[in-house]
């Protein structure tokens, strides 16, 4: 039976192979899948190095926004890292996307999103639904109309930090 270290080494080797490819068309999503395995979809996020963590947080946010919107993001475990994800998006140079998330985070007490999923959901439920839903709809719309090429920014980030994934 392989050890945890063996599994992590294998995942690192797979990530190295993905980054070394000449064809970069699926690099971001393939690498994200490997990083998700490495951190067990965020449950072991501390297993990631800083660069992998930024990449993981940004990709997770973008995928949740495309598949349910910001309300879904906050309601799921991915929202546990909402505060840190703003900084990760800025690190990746996705300034407009970071602003959208930061505005959503502003709904929470003192603009700090609880890291505990249940606490976060309870806090959202305690807010005036009409104001919250209006803002969520606005932020979802702004995200859909966003002029930032998030895939290109992600690819650029990965290529600038290749060694951190190997």
Secondary structure by P-SEA (a helix, b strand, c coil): cccaaaaaaaaaaaaaaaaacccccaaaaaaaaaaaaaaccccccccccaaaaaaaaaaaaaaaaacccaaaaaacccccaaaaaaaaaaaacaaaaaaaaaaaacccccccccccaaaaaaaaaaccaaaaaaaaaaaaaaaaacccaaaaaaaaaaaacccccc
